[in-house]
Amino acid sequence: MVSDERALATWLAGRDDTDVAATLAARGISASAAWNDFFDAAEALLDPASVDRALVRLPRAALAALSAGAAAPHPALTDLALTDLALTDDAGRPYAPIAERVAALRSTHPDAFGAVDPAPSRVPADDRAAAAAAERAFTTAGSLADVLLAGLHVPFARTGAGSVTAADRKRLTEAGAIRDDDDLEDLLAAASAAGLAVPAERTWLVTDAGEKWLAAPTTERWARIAEGFRSSLPAGLRAPDGGVLDPATWESAYPLDPEWPDRVARYRRIGRQWGLLAADPAEFAWTTALREGAPADPTGLAAHLPAEIDRVYLQADLTAIAPGPLAPALDLRLRGVAARESRAQASTYRFTAESLGAGMTEGETAESISAFLSTLSLTGIPQPLAYLIESTAARHGLVRVGLDAATGRTRIETADASLRDTIAVDQALRPLGLLPDADGLVSRAPRDAVYWSLADARYPVVALDDDGTPELVRRRAGTAVPPPPPTPSQTYARLIATLRGGHGTDGEEGWLGRELEQAVRARSEIVVVVRMPDGSERAFTLEASGLGGGRLRGRDRAADIERTLPVSSIISVRPA
């Protein structure tokens, strides 16, 4: 009855479940689609609306291949070949409904199906542009480091639309990590592409790779981002050899996609921020290998980056001054015990009781801090700073948090009665529901939640294990990678099982029944060929109205009567 639908249904039924799931996922099919068999699937995949949704996501080269009636010349045209997208048969010929929609779109968008002018040859960027790009990349790497470091301690909350909440944006803006909202979204997009951060339900989590990235040199940071950026580009921007197509052609890569201008603008913006894209037709020396598909080589970039230092000046006013960009690993540890007050080529850090206490909460001791600063300082450790370290260490652990074995509740103890009274009335700790109990306070909240609430409120707190021994508690649970998303096979397992349990695609009887059901649903006018008892064949033109009990019912327009025909006698059916 509909040869293309039947051909596509037969093709789908002959593929394994993994391939069918990949096709459904690529076409954006809902896992809850109300399909009963592969004929339903084929009908839906060839529906004009479904076809249009698939076509708008195709790159220009794939559209040209469909328009010419040929299969895609290489697999990089799309994430799947056109045949795997159920747009062409195995010979590369588009199905009739696909060809009709391609012709209709070509009539309204003729430019989308033609070749674009060849991009101009790439020319080396001048030294001034290269230096400016390297400075942007260095600054952007520092901004991302600030964002990831903040996310390690308190993961960023996401709105229903996926963006970071206003409260977290404000927190990052006030800390000087970002300038505006677009900066944050671009930084997180680059981090996600490089595997440094992942969206998990309603939060952004920093991965283990992201934590290691923070301690890496700037050149290694850039290389990780650059390769992640390349791998995140859609198939329409990728070359068959794994490289990247000329950036001058990016704007026209997806000519039917209304969302493409915004997407390509973001790609360009991120590329410029990280020194990956120059003004067309220029190209930086350090991006040529990347464009050609080779691993990122930051050698050329390194020549334009400011030299990183490994020493600071410790001042008697409890500050540390780095006369140049401090090596990332040293900067990371120094910021664990000191608050950075300014970030530039020369940065300033300030030591306070709170910053040192926070470092001790993360596992530092007076001895480890002093040893680290001794190797870092060009001027030794000033006496005021040494005194602050010792006094903070003496006070640290004054508040102890552990589990009460008898009640299972979290218990807070301190030898300082006035400090205990202060904690009991602290409004910032009200969500913990603290209640007095003998010489301490108890809460129904988990131990770690109580511990971090006290630490955030700047109390000198230490956590105790079940034996009452001080235990290091790391907040960096944010580095735990969430479970991977379900594969297409898992997502569509139930739907595919339903399709395979429907009518078979090999037997004529199954197809005949499916075609009759479709005709009845649409109340179509069909021509039914019936084998008569004497062996002859007779055709009836009916408006199909019912099917059941092994019989087809319909109105014979020519004779103006209602006919009932046994399905077992029907040889074939076709549209009138």
Stockholm file with secondary structure:
# STOCKHOLM 1.0

chainA/1-576         MVSDERALATWLAGRDDTDVAATLAARGISASAAWNDFFDAAEALLDPASVDRALVRLPRAALAALSAGAAAPHPALTDLALTDLALTDDAGRPYAPIAERVAALRSTHPDAFGAVDPAPSRVPADDRAAAAAAERAFTTAGSLADVLLAGLHVPFARTGAGSVTAADRKRLTEAGAIRDDDDLEDLLAAASAAGLAVPAERTWLVTDAGEKWLAAPTTERWARIAEGFRSSLPAGLRAPDGGVLDPATWESAYPLDPEWPDRVARYRRIGRQWGLLAADPAEFAWTTALREGAPADPTGLAAHLPAEIDRVYLQADLTAIAPGPLAPALDLRLRGVAARESRAQASTYRFTAESLGAGMTEGETAESISAFLSTLSLTGIPQPLAYLIESTAARHGLVRVGLDAATGRTRIETADASLRDTIAVDQALRPLGLLPDADGLVSRAPRDAVYWSLADARYPVVALDDDGTPELVRRRAGTAVPPPPPTPSQTYARLIATLRGGHGTDGEEGWLGRELEQAVRARSEIVVVVRMPDGSERAFTLEASGLGGGRLRGRDRAADIERTLPVSSIISVRPA
#=GR chainA/1-576 SS CCHHHHHHHHHHHTSCHHHHHHHHHHTTCCTTCCCCSHHHHHHHHTSHHHHHHHHHTSCHHHHHHHHTTCCCSSGGGSSSCTTTTTSBCTTSCBCHHHHHHHHHHHHHCGGGGSCCCCCCCCEECCHHHHHHHHHHHHHHHHHHHHHHHHHHHSCEEBCTTSSBCHHHHHHHHHTTSCSSHHHHHHHHHHHHHTTSEEEETTEEEECHHHHHHHTSCHHHHHHHHHHHHHHHSCGGGBCTTSCBCCGGGGGGSSTTCTTHHHHHHHHHHHHHHTTCCCSTTEECGGGHHHHTTSCCCCHHHHTTSCCCBCCBEECTTSEEEESSCBCHHHHHHHTTTSEEEECSSSEEEECCHHHHHHHHHTTCCHHHHHHHHHHHBSSCCCHHHHHHHHHHHHHTTSEEEEECTTTCCEEEEESCHHHHHHHHHCGGGGGGCCEEETTEEEESSCHHHHHHHHHHTTCCEEEECTTSCEECCCCGGGGSCCCCCCCHHHHTHHHHHHHHHSCCSSCHHHHHHHHHHHHHHHTCEEEEEEECTTSCEEEEEEEEEEEETTEEEEEETTTTEEEEEEGGGEEEEEEC
#=GC SS_cons         CCHHHHHHHHHHHTSCHHHHHHHHHHTTCCTTCCCCSHHHHHHHHTSHHHHHHHHHTSCHHHHHHHHTTCCCSSGGGSSSCTTTTTSBCTTSCBCHHHHHHHHHHHHHCGGGGSCCCCCCCCEECCHHHHHHHHHHHHHHHHHHHHHHHHHHHSCEEBCTTSSBCHHHHHHHHHTTSCSSHHHHHHHHHHHHHTTSEEEETTEEEECHHHHHHHTSCHHHHHHHHHHHHHHHSCGGGBCTTSCBCCGGGGGGSSTTCTTHHHHHHHHHHHHHHTTCCCSTTEECGGGHHHHTTSCCCCHHHHTTSCCCBCCBEECTTSEEEESSCBCHHHHHHHTTTSEEEECSSSEEEECCHHHHHHHHHTTCCHHHHHHHHHHHBSSCCCHHHHHHHHHHHHHTTSEEEEECTTTCCEEEEESCHHHHHHHHHCGGGGGGCCEEETTEEEESSCHHHHHHHHHHTTCCEEEECTTSCEECCCCGGGGSCCCCCCCHHHHTHHHHHHHHHSCCSSCHHHHHHHHHHHHHHHTCEEEEEEECTTSCEEEEEEEEEEEETTEEEEEETTTTEEEEEEGGGEEEEEEC
//
